[in-house]
Amino acid sequence: MINAVVCGALGRMGTTVGRFVNEADDMTLCGGVDIKPGSFFGIPVVESGKIDELLNSAKPDVLIDFTTANAAVGNVKAASRAGTAVIVGTTGFSDAQREELRRVIEGRIPAVISSNFSIGVNIYWQLLRDAARLLKEYDVELIEAHHRYKKDAPSGTAKTILQILEQEIGARKKVYGREGMAERGNEIGVHVVRGGDIVGDHSVLFSGNFETITLSHRAYDRSVFASGAVRAARWVVGKPPGIYGMDDVLGLAKRTP
């Protein structure tokens, strides 16, 4: 059995991940961490300041984190101290925070870090890479939409898309929304929507004269991210220390940033 602790346990994603772990035949939910103590699925949730105590007592095989950037860095540090593998689905990290994560992970624990754990999104990224390579001369626009409570913009998934586009079509200026009088140049337009309970929509438009090709992915439920994270949790336990991506988990060609 794989023992798992979930960080952000009382949040929307944490609760969904906890449900998937709790219902899995080969996994045991052995604790949760959140800003305030509580419980989920009959399992105690400790406040974040007590994460070291939880990891030392529960001795989980893997820690799954869907929190905020600042909280995630602290949680991964605690996992590193305890020798616990990690799954990180949190987004919004600064460059300094990403470097800090690398420092505490490499040579110490195995970790799967991804801006999106949906299996479909990871395949979508591969398709986008192929399309961008073939459509370098087209105008490119990126549109992403999430629920009204999502704080980081553009989304982590959108930033990964921009990295993929830049690798395939070269560096282009990013224009975040448009207003006023200005002709379109050789930029990538980036448009962010926040509203209601939108789980996650991402579309890339490649527009040329007389035609437009649109590649889109739409998530209808957070379960798609939770199921991917749990799949990654099964995969990462026992792996050598280092940072992995979902392409490693899924056995895809390692081409996503």
C-alpha positions as CSV (number, residue, x, y, z in Angstrom):
1,M,0.0,0.0,0.0
2,I,1.1,3.6,-0.7
3,N,0.6,5.9,2.2
4,A,-0.2,9.5,1.1
5,V,-0.5,12.9,2.8
6,V,-2.4,15.7,1.0
7,C,-1.5,19.4,1.5
8,G,-4.3,21.9,0.9
9,A,-6.5,19.1,2.2
10,L,-9.6,21.3,2.9
11,G,-9.5,23.1,-0.4
12,R,-11.3,22.2,-3.6
13,M,-8.4,20.4,-5.2
14,G,-7.2,18.9,-2.0
15,T,-10.6,17.4,-1.1
16,T,-10.9,15.9,-4.6
17,V,-7.4,14.4,-4.4
18,G,-8.2,13.1,-0.9
19,R,-11.3,11.4,-2.2
20,F,-9.3,9.7,-5.0
21,V,-6.7,8.5,-2.6
22,N,-9.3,7.3,-0.1
23,E,-11.2,5.3,-2.7
24,A,-8.0,3.7,-4.2
25,D,-7.5,0.0,-3.4
26,D,-3.7,0.4,-3.4
27,M,-3.4,3.6,-1.4
28,T,-4.0,4.8,2.2
29,L,-4.9,8.4,3.1
30,C,-2.8,8.9,6.2
31,G,-3.1,12.6,6.9
32,G,-3.8,16.1,5.6
33,V,-2.3,19.6,6.0
34,D,-4.0,22.9,5.7
35,I,-4.0,26.4,7.1
36,K,-6.3,25.4,9.9
37,P,-6.8,21.9,11.5
38,G,-9.8,19.8,10.6
39,S,-10.6,16.4,9.1
40,F,-11.5,14.9,5.7
41,F,-12.7,11.4,5.0
42,G,-12.3,10.6,8.7
43,I,-8.6,11.5,8.6
44,P,-7.1,14.3,10.8
45,V,-5.9,17.4,9.0
46,V,-3.2,19.3,10.9
47,E,-2.3,23.0,10.6
48,S,0.6,23.7,8.3
49,G,3.0,24.5,11.2
50,K,2.8,20.9,12.3
51,I,3.7,19.3,9.0
52,D,7.0,18.0,10.3
53,E,5.3,16.2,13.2
54,L,2.8,14.6,10.8
55,L,5.4,13.4,8.4
56,N,7.6,12.0,11.2
57,S,4.6,10.1,12.7
58,A,2.6,9.0,9.7
59,K,5.7,8.3,7.6
60,P,4.0,8.6,4.2
61,D,5.4,7.4,1.0
62,V,4.3,10.5,-0.9
63,L,3.1,14.0,-0.3
64,I,0.6,15.5,-2.8
65,D,0.5,19.4,-2.8
66,F,-2.1,21.6,-4.4
67,T,-1.8,24.8,-2.3
68,T,-0.1,28.2,-3.0
69,A,3.4,28.8,-4.2
70,N,4.7,30.0,-0.8
71,A,3.0,27.1,1.1
72,A,4.2,24.5,-1.4
73,V,7.8,25.5,-1.0
74,G,7.6,25.0,2.7
75,N,5.7,21.7,2.3
76,V,8.3,20.4,-0.2
77,K,11.1,21.4,2.2
78,A,9.4,19.4,5.0
79,A,9.0,16.4,2.6
80,S,12.7,16.6,1.7
81,R,13.7,16.6,5.4
82,A,11.5,13.5,5.9
83,G,12.6,11.7,2.8
84,T,9.1,11.7,1.3
85,A,8.4,11.7,-2.4
86,V,6.3,14.6,-3.6
87,I,3.7,15.5,-6.3
88,V,3.4,19.2,-6.9
89,G,0.4,20.6,-8.8
90,T,0.7,24.1,-7.3
91,T,1.4,26.9,-9.8
92,G,2.5,30.5,-9.7
93,F,6.1,29.9,-8.6
94,S,8.6,32.6,-9.1
95,D,12.0,31.8,-10.6
96,A,13.5,32.0,-7.1
97,Q,11.0,29.6,-5.7
98,R,11.5,27.2,-8.6
99,E,15.3,27.3,-7.8
100,E,14.6,26.7,-4.2
101,L,12.4,23.6,-5.0
102,R,15.2,22.3,-7.3
103,R,17.8,22.7,-4.5
104,V,15.8,20.8,-1.9
105,I,14.6,18.0,-4.3
106,E,17.6,17.1,-6.4
107,G,19.7,14.4,-4.8
108,R,17.3,14.0,-1.9
109,I,13.8,12.9,-3.0
110,P,11.8,12.0,-6.2
111,A,9.3,14.6,-7.3
112,V,6.8,15.0,-10.1
113,I,6.1,18.7,-10.7
114,S,3.6,19.8,-13.4
115,S,1.5,22.8,-14.1
116,N,-1.3,20.4,-15.1
117,F,-1.8,16.8,-14.2
118,S,-4.5,16.1,-16.7
119,I,-3.5,13.2,-19.0
120,G,-5.4,15.0,-21.8
121,V,-3.5,18.3,-21.3
122,N,-0.2,16.5,-21.4
123,I,-1.1,15.0,-24.8
124,Y,-2.5,18.3,-25.8
125,W,0.9,19.9,-25.2
126,Q,2.5,17.4,-27.5
127,L,-0.1,18.2,-30.3
128,L,0.5,21.9,-29.8
129,R,4.2,21.4,-30.3
130,D,3.7,19.6,-33.6
131,A,1.2,22.2,-34.8
132,A,3.4,25.1,-33.8
133,R,6.3,23.6,-35.7
134,L,4.2,23.4,-38.9
135,L,2.5,26.7,-38.5
136,K,5.3,29.1,-37.7
137,E,4.2,31.7,-40.2
138,Y,0.6,32.0,-38.7
139,D,-0.6,34.5,-36.2
140,V,-0.9,32.9,-32.7
141,E,-3.4,33.7,-30.0
142,L,-3.8,32.1,-26.6
143,I,-7.0,32.2,-24.6
144,E,-7.4,30.6,-21.1
145,A,-10.3,30.6,-18.7
146,H,-10.6,29.6,-15.0
147,H,-13.0,30.0,-12.1
148,R,-13.2,33.4,-10.3
149,Y,-11.1,32.3,-7.3
150,K,-7.9,31.5,-9.3
151,K,-5.3,34.1,-8.4
152,D,-2.4,33.5,-10.8
153,A,-2.8,34.8,-14.3
154,P,-2.0,33.6,-16.9
155,S,-2.5,30.0,-15.5
156,G,0.5,27.7,-15.1
157,T,-0.9,25.6,-18.0
158,A,-1.0,28.7,-20.2
159,K,2.6,29.6,-19.2
160,T,3.7,26.1,-20.3
161,I,1.9,26.6,-23.6
162,L,3.8,29.8,-24.1
163,Q,7.1,28.0,-23.4
164,I,6.2,25.3,-25.9
165,L,5.3,27.9,-28.6
166,E,8.5,29.8,-28.0
167,Q,10.6,26.7,-28.4
168,E,8.9,25.9,-31.7
169,I,8.3,29.3,-33.3
170,G,11.0,31.4,-31.7
171,A,10.8,34.2,-29.2
172,R,7.8,36.6,-29.8
173,K,6.5,39.5,-27.8
174,K,3.6,38.7,-25.6
175,V,0.7,41.1,-25.6
176,Y,-1.6,40.5,-22.6
177,G,-5.0,41.7,-23.8
178,R,-5.5,44.6,-26.3
179,E,-7.0,48.0,-26.0
180,G,-6.9,51.1,-28.1
181,M,-5.6,51.6,-31.7
182,A,-2.7,49.3,-32.7
183,E,-2.0,47.1,-35.6
184,R,-1.1,43.5,-34.9
185,G,2.5,42.7,-35.1
186,N,4.5,39.4,-34.8
187,E,3.3,38.9,-31.2
188,I,1.4,36.2,-29.3
189,G,-1.8,37.5,-27.9
190,V,-2.6,36.2,-24.4
191,H,-6.1,36.6,-23.1
192,V,-7.2,35.6,-19.6
193,V,-10.8,35.0,-18.4
194,R,-11.8,34.6,-14.7
195,G,-15.4,33.8,-13.8
196,G,-17.9,31.5,-12.2
197,D,-16.8,27.9,-11.7
198,I,-14.9,27.4,-14.9
199,V,-12.6,24.5,-14.2
200,G,-10.0,25.1,-16.9
201,D,-10.2,26.0,-20.6
202,H,-7.2,26.6,-22.9
203,S,-7.2,27.3,-26.6
204,V,-4.5,28.3,-29.1
205,L,-5.5,29.8,-32.4
206,F,-3.2,29.6,-35.4
207,S,-4.6,32.1,-38.0
208,G,-3.5,32.6,-41.5
209,N,-5.1,34.1,-44.6
210,F,-8.5,32.4,-45.2
211,E,-8.2,29.9,-42.4
212,T,-7.8,29.4,-38.7
213,I,-6.8,26.2,-36.8
214,T,-7.8,26.0,-33.2
215,L,-6.5,23.5,-30.7
216,S,-8.4,23.4,-27.4
217,H,-8.6,21.5,-24.2
218,R,-11.5,21.8,-21.7
219,A,-11.6,20.3,-18.2
220,Y,-15.2,19.7,-17.0
221,D,-14.3,18.6,-13.4
222,R,-11.3,18.8,-11.1
223,S,-11.3,15.0,-11.0
224,V,-9.3,15.0,-14.2
225,F,-6.4,16.7,-12.3
226,A,-6.8,14.6,-9.2
227,S,-6.7,11.3,-11.1
228,G,-3.6,12.3,-12.9
229,A,-1.9,13.4,-9.6
230,V,-2.8,10.0,-8.0
231,R,-1.4,8.2,-11.0
232,A,1.8,10.2,-10.7
233,A,1.9,9.4,-6.9
234,R,1.8,5.7,-7.7
235,W,4.6,6.1,-10.3
236,V,7.0,8.3,-8.2
237,V,7.3,6.1,-5.2
238,G,10.7,4.3,-5.3
239,K,12.1,6.4,-8.1
240,P,15.6,7.9,-7.9
241,P,15.8,11.4,-6.5
242,G,15.2,14.1,-9.1
243,I,12.5,16.2,-10.7
244,Y,10.2,14.5,-13.2
245,G,7.3,15.6,-15.3
246,M,4.0,14.0,-16.4
247,D,5.6,13.0,-19.7
248,D,7.8,10.7,-17.6
249,V,4.8,9.3,-15.8
250,L,2.9,8.7,-19.0
251,G,5.9,7.5,-21.1
252,L,5.5,10.3,-23.6
253,A,8.4,11.7,-25.5
254,K,10.1,14.2,-23.1
255,R,9.4,17.4,-24.9
256,T,7.2,19.5,-22.5
257,P,9.0,22.2,-20.4
